[in-house]
C-alpha cells in the first residue's frame, strides 16, 4: 500500500462526540474517578523505558491518565487533544495532583495530524487509544508527524483496541454466545454487548489488526515491534480459591486460555494491540 493511497482528505471524527459523558465511560474511567491509574497506562509507561528527565508527547491525551503517570515517572510531558472537553477534564485532574510533579505537565489543544512542535523535540511519543479514531489518511499523516518530532533515537509507543479480528471472529462467534449461556445457567452478568456499540460505529472508524498497523508504521519509515496484549484473557486474581477456580474455568471456556496467549488463537481472542517503533 503506497503512501499516495492515504492522500485524499478524510472528514475526521467530530470532536463534539468526545464529551464529558464519553470520557466518564471509556476504558479506565473507574480508576480515574478514584484518582488511580488504570493498568493499561502503567504498562505503557513501563514498556517504554522512559526515565527521569525524558521528554514525552501524549497524542490524544483525553482525561490525562497517561500524562500523570508519565509525570510521576519523572518525565516532562506535553498532552494534546482536539476535544475541548478532554482538556478541561485533564486540567482539573492535573490541578488536584501533588505540586511535586504536576509542574512537569502541560496540555494544548491540537490536531494529531499537525503537531505544533519543532523537529526532534521529544524522546517519546505515546498514542494510546487514538489510532482507531483516525481515518487512514489522518493516521498516516499523524505517524509522519510523530517521526518528525521524535529525536533520532526516540520511540513511538502505540496501543490500539479493538483488535479487528477479535471483534469480527473471536467475540461474536465464540465469546458472546458462550457468555449468554453462562449468564442463563449461573445468573451472571458477563459481556454480551453488541459487536460494535452505537458509539463505536461513530468513532472507531479505523480498527486495526497487527498486520495493518505494521504496514502503516513501515510506510512511514518506522521499524516496529508489535504484539497482542492479554489484559482480558489472563484470569483475574480472586479472593478465594473457589472463585479463582471459577475464573480460570471461565477464561478457559470463553477465551481458550492459555492457548489464546499464543498464535494462532491470540489473533482472534486478544483484543489489545501494542507497538513500539523507532525511526529506520
C-alpha positions in Angstrom: 0.0 0.0 0.0 1.7 3.2 -1.2 1.7 6.5 0.7 -0.4 8.1 -2.1 -3.3 5.8 -1.1 -3.7 7.9 2.0 -3.6 11.3 0.4 -7.3 12.0 -0.1 -8.7 14.1 2.8 -10.9 12.2 5.2 -13.6 14.1 7.1 -12.3 13.4 10.6 -14.5 12.4 13.6 -16.5 15.3 15.1 -14.6 16.4 18.3 -18.0 17.1 19.9 -18.6 13.4 20.2 -15.9 13.3 22.8 -17.9 15.0 25.6 -17.9 14.6 29.3 -20.2 11.5 29.2 -17.8 9.8 26.8 -14.8 10.3 29.0 -16.7 9.1 32.0 -17.5 5.8 30.3 -14.4 4.7 28.3 -11.8 2.3 29.5 -10.1 3.3 32.7 -12.8 5.7 33.9 -13.4 3.9 37.1 -9.7 4.1 38.0 -9.6 7.8 37.1 -12.6 8.6 39.3 -10.7 7.1 42.2 -7.5 9.0 41.4 -5.8 5.9 40.4 -4.0 4.8 37.1 -5.5 2.0 35.0 -3.2 -0.9 34.4 -3.1 -0.1 30.7 -1.4 3.2 31.2 1.1 1.8 33.8 2.0 -0.9 31.2 2.6 1.8 28.5 5.0 3.6 30.8 6.8 0.5 31.9 7.4 -0.9 28.4 8.6 2.4 27.0 11.9 2.5 29.0 11.2 6.2 29.9 13.3 7.6 32.7 13.5 10.8 34.8 14.2 13.9 32.6 13.0 12.4 29.4 10.6 14.5 27.3 7.3 12.9 26.2 4.3 13.8 24.0 0.9 12.2 24.6 -1.3 12.4 21.5 -5.0 12.3 22.2 -4.4 12.7 26.0 -8.1 12.5 26.9 -8.7 12.7 30.6 -4.9 12.9 31.3 -4.4 9.4 32.7 -1.2 8.7 30.9 0.0 12.3 31.4 0.0 12.0 35.1 1.6 8.5 35.0 4.5 9.8 32.9 5.0 12.9 35.1 5.1 10.6 38.2 7.9 8.7 36.4 9.9 11.9 36.1 9.2 12.9 32.5 8.5 16.4 31.2 5.3 15.7 29.3 3.0 17.5 26.9 -0.5 16.3 26.1 -2.5 17.3 23.1 -6.2 16.7 22.3 -8.6 18.3 19.9 -11.5 17.9 22.3 -12.1 20.9 24.5 -13.9 18.7 27.0 -10.9 16.4 27.2 -8.6 19.3 28.0 -11.0 20.7 30.7 -11.1 17.3 32.4 -7.3 16.8 32.2 -6.6 20.3 33.5 -8.9 19.8 36.5 -7.3 16.4 37.3 -3.8 17.8 37.0 -4.6 20.7 39.3 -5.5 18.3 42.1 -2.2 16.5 42.0 0.9 16.9 44.0 3.0 20.1 43.3 6.0 17.8 43.4 5.4 16.7 39.8 2.3 18.4 38.3 4.6 21.3 37.1 6.0 18.7 34.6 2.8 18.6 32.6 1.3 20.9 30.1 -1.7 20.4 27.8 -2.5 22.0 24.5 -5.4 21.9 22.0 -4.1 20.5 18.8 -4.9 18.1 16.0 -2.9 14.8 15.7 -2.2 15.4 12.0 -0.4 18.8 12.6 1.8 18.8 15.6 2.9 22.3 16.7 6.4 21.4 17.7 9.9 21.7 16.1 11.6 18.7 14.6 13.3 16.3 17.0 11.6 17.7 20.2 10.7 14.5 22.1 12.3 11.4 23.4 9.0 9.6 23.4 5.7 9.9 21.7 2.7 8.0 23.1 -0.5 7.1 21.2 -2.9 5.2 23.4 -6.4 4.5 22.1 -6.3 7.1 19.3 -5.2 5.0 16.2 -8.7 3.5 15.8 -10.2 7.1 15.9 -8.2 8.4 12.9 -9.2 7.9 9.2 -6.5 6.2 7.1 -5.1 9.5 5.7 -5.2 11.1 9.1 -3.3 8.1 10.7 -0.6 8.1 8.0 -0.1 11.9 8.5 -0.1 11.5 12.3 2.7 8.9 12.1 4.7 11.2 9.8 4.4 13.9 12.3 5.4 11.5 15.1 8.5 10.7 13.2 9.3 14.3 12.6 9.1 15.4 16.2 10.9 12.4 17.7 14.6 12.6 18.4 16.8 10.4 16.3 16.9 7.6 18.9 13.3 8.3 20.2 10.5 5.8 20.5 6.8 5.8 19.5 4.6 3.7 21.8 1.2 2.7 20.5 -1.8 1.0 22.0 -5.0 0.4 20.0 -8.2 -1.6 20.6 -10.1 -3.4 19.5 -8.1 -5.9 17.5 -10.4 -6.1 14.5 -10.1 -9.9 14.2 -11.3 -10.2 17.8 -14.3 -8.0 17.0 -15.1 -9.9 13.8 -14.4 -13.5 14.9 -13.4 -14.2 18.5 -16.1 -12.2 20.2 -19.2 -12.7 18.0 -18.6 -16.4 17.0 -17.4 -17.7 20.4 -17.2 -15.4 23.5 -20.6 -13.7 23.1 -22.7 -16.9 22.7 -20.7 -18.7 25.5 -21.3 -15.7 27.8 -25.1 -15.8 27.1 -25.2 -19.4 28.1 -23.2 -18.8 31.3 -25.5 -15.9 32.2 -28.6 -18.0 31.9 -27.1 -21.0 33.8 -25.4 -19.2 36.6 -27.2 -15.8 36.7 -24.0 -14.0 35.8 -23.6 -10.7 34.0 -20.8 -11.5 31.6 -20.2 -9.4 28.5 -22.9 -9.7 25.8 -22.7 -6.2 24.2 -23.3 -5.8 20.5 -20.2 -6.5 18.4 -19.9 -2.7 18.0 -21.9 -0.2 20.1 -23.6 2.9 18.6 -20.6 5.0 19.8 -18.1 2.5 18.3 -19.7 2.9 14.9 -19.3 6.7 15.2 -15.7 6.9 16.5 -13.9 3.6 15.7 -13.5 4.3 12.0 -10.1 2.6 11.5 -9.9 -0.6 13.7 -6.6 -2.4 13.2 -5.0 -5.8 13.0 -1.4 -6.4 13.8 -0.7 -6.6 10.1 -2.4 -3.4 9.2 -0.6 -1.4 12.0 2.7 -2.9 10.9 2.1 -1.7 7.4 1.2 1.9 8.4 4.4 2.2 10.5 6.6 0.7 7.8 5.1 3.1 5.2 6.1 6.0 7.5 9.7 4.8 7.9 9.4 3.1 11.4 10.8 -0.2 12.4 8.4 -1.7 14.8 7.8 -4.5 17.3 4.1 -5.4 17.5 2.3 -7.8 19.9 -1.1 -8.6 21.2 -2.0 -7.8 24.8 -3.5 -10.4 27.1 -5.3 -8.0 29.5 -8.7 -9.6 29.2 -7.6 -13.2 28.5 -5.5 -14.0 31.7 -7.6 -14.9 34.7 -8.2 -12.1 37.1 -6.9 -12.6 40.7 -9.8 -13.5 43.1 -10.1 -13.5 46.9 -10.9 -17.2 47.4 -9.7 -20.4 45.8 -13.2 -21.3 44.7 -13.8 -18.1 42.9 -10.3 -18.3 41.4 -11.1 -21.7 40.0 -14.3 -20.4 38.6 -12.5 -17.5 37.0 -9.9 -19.9 35.4 -12.8 -22.1 34.1 -14.5 -19.0 32.6 -11.3 -18.0 30.8 -10.7 -21.5 29.5 -14.3 -21.7 28.2 -14.6 -18.1 26.9 -11.1 -17.4 25.6 -9.5 -20.8 25.2 -7.0 -19.9 27.9 -4.0 -20.5 28.0 -3.9 -21.4 24.2 -5.3 -17.9 23.5 -2.0 -16.4 24.6 -0.2 -17.9 21.6 -0.6 -17.9 17.8 -2.9 -18.5 16.1 -5.6 -18.2 18.7 -4.3 -15.0 20.1 -5.1 -13.3 16.8 -8.8 -13.8 17.5 -9.0 -13.8 21.3 -6.6 -11.0 22.3 -8.3 -7.5 22.0 -5.3 -5.2 22.6 -2.6 -4.3 20.1 0.7 -2.8 21.3 3.6 -1.5 19.3 7.0 0.2 19.9 8.5 1.8 16.9 11.8 3.6 16.1 12.9 5.5 13.1 14.7 3.4 10.5 
